[in-house]
Each structure stands twice: as structure tokens, then as C-alpha cells.
């Protein structure tokens, strides 16, 4: 898989493949102002509760996930997004295999 270059059209859902029993990630943009990272989660995989110093947006590309923010669970499906405020505890769990785009903005 080749790196995508500025000015090239790319399909995010095709840029990363699922792997059995794993969470796979690929950084698309990594700048001091923030990052854009693509993730693929196998069913029942997730990220344990943690907090980040930056605001973040999660956009679901494929599948379904449960995202918990400050103890409140949200079920998201392909085409939906949620904002996660900086310093708030959050966790993710794959209800089905799912892919997401994570955009983190540093202040």
C-alpha cells in the first residue's frame, strides 16, 4: 500500500484492512496542530478508557462501534460521527468490525 500524496484522491475505507483479533492504524496526517488517523477494529476489539489532551472527532466509515464518553455510551454506525472533548475519559468497543477516522485538534 503506497502513501497517499497531497492532491491525490483516495478511498479511506480501502486504505486499511481488517486483521483478525487486532486493531490496526495508519496515520494520514501528523502535524503539530493535530493528527488524522485511520483505524480498523476487529469485532470485540477496542481501546480501554483513557483521556487525551486534545479535542477529537471520530467518524465511522464502516461497521458499528460503541463509544463511551464520561461514562455515557453511544452506538455509532457508518456515516455517523461524534466529538470527544479534551481531557474527558473515553473508550471504544467494536460491536462489529468497524473502521473509523480519528481527527485530533491540538489547542
C-alpha positions as CSV (number, residue, x, y, z in Angstrom):
1,X,0.0,0.0,0.0
2,X,1.6,3.3,-1.1
3,X,1.3,6.5,0.8
4,X,-1.3,9.0,-0.3
5,X,0.1,12.3,-1.5
6,X,-1.5,15.7,-1.4
7,X,-3.7,16.3,-4.4
8,X,-4.5,12.6,-4.9
9,X,-7.9,11.1,-4.5
10,X,-8.1,8.2,-2.0
11,X,-10.9,6.0,-0.6
12,X,-10.4,5.9,3.2
13,X,-12.2,2.7,3.7
14,X,-9.8,0.9,1.3
15,X,-6.6,2.4,2.8
16,X,-6.6,-0.1,5.7
17,X,-7.5,-3.7,6.0
18,X,-9.1,-5.6,9.0
19,X,-6.9,-8.1,10.8
20,X,-8.3,-10.9,12.9
21,X,-8.2,-10.1,16.6
22,X,-6.5,-6.8,16.2
23,X,-6.7,-3.1,16.0
24,X,-4.8,-1.6,13.0
25,X,-4.0,2.1,12.5
26,X,-2.5,4.3,9.8
27,X,-1.5,7.9,10.3
28,X,-2.7,10.1,7.4
29,X,-1.6,13.5,8.8
30,X,0.8,14.2,11.7
31,X,1.4,17.9,12.4
32,X,2.0,19.9,15.5
33,X,-1.6,21.3,15.2
34,X,-3.1,17.8,15.2
35,X,-3.4,14.3,13.6
36,X,-5.6,12.4,11.3
37,X,-5.5,8.6,11.8
38,X,-7.4,5.8,10.2
39,X,-8.3,2.7,12.4
40,X,-9.7,-0.8,11.6
41,X,-11.0,-2.7,14.6
42,X,-11.9,-6.4,14.5
43,X,-15.2,-7.4,16.3
44,X,-14.9,-7.2,20.1
45,X,-11.6,-5.2,19.9
46,X,-11.4,-1.8,21.4
47,X,-9.5,0.9,23.3
48,X,-9.7,1.0,27.1
49,X,-10.8,4.1,28.9
50,X,-8.3,6.9,28.6
51,X,-8.3,10.7,28.2
52,X,-6.5,12.8,25.6
53,X,-5.2,16.4,25.9
54,X,-6.9,17.3,22.6
55,X,-10.4,17.6,21.2
56,X,-11.2,14.7,18.8
57,X,-13.7,13.8,16.2
58,X,-14.5,10.2,15.4
59,X,-16.1,9.4,12.0
60,X,-17.3,5.8,11.4
61,X,-16.5,4.7,7.9
62,X,-17.8,1.1,8.1
63,X,-19.4,-1.1,10.7
64,X,-20.7,-0.3,14.2
65,X,-19.0,0.8,17.4
66,X,-19.8,1.7,21.0
67,X,-18.0,4.9,22.1
68,X,-18.3,5.8,25.8
69,X,-17.6,9.4,26.8
70,X,-17.5,10.3,30.5
71,X,-19.4,7.1,31.3
72,X,-22.2,7.6,28.7
73,X,-22.3,5.0,25.9
74,X,-23.1,6.0,22.3
75,X,-23.7,3.5,19.4
76,X,-22.4,4.8,16.1
77,X,-22.8,3.3,12.6
78,X,-21.2,4.0,9.2
79,X,-21.7,7.7,8.2
80,X,-22.0,8.9,11.8
81,X,-19.6,11.0,13.9
82,X,-19.1,12.1,17.5
83,X,-17.0,14.8,19.2
84,X,-14.9,13.8,22.2
85,X,-13.8,16.8,24.3
86,X,-10.3,17.1,25.6
87,X,-9.5,15.6,29.0
88,X,-12.8,13.7,29.1
89,X,-12.4,9.9,29.7
90,X,-13.5,7.8,26.7
91,X,-13.3,4.2,25.4
92,X,-14.2,2.4,22.2
93,X,-15.5,-1.1,21.5
94,X,-16.2,-2.8,18.2
95,X,-19.8,-4.1,18.1
96,X,-19.0,-5.4,14.6
97,X,-15.8,-4.9,12.6
98,X,-15.5,-1.2,12.1
99,X,-13.3,1.4,10.6
100,X,-13.0,5.0,11.8
101,X,-11.2,8.2,11.1
102,X,-9.9,10.0,14.2
103,X,-9.2,13.7,13.8
104,X,-7.4,15.2,16.8
105,X,-7.0,19.0,17.1
106,X,-4.5,20.5,19.4
107,X,-5.2,23.8,21.0
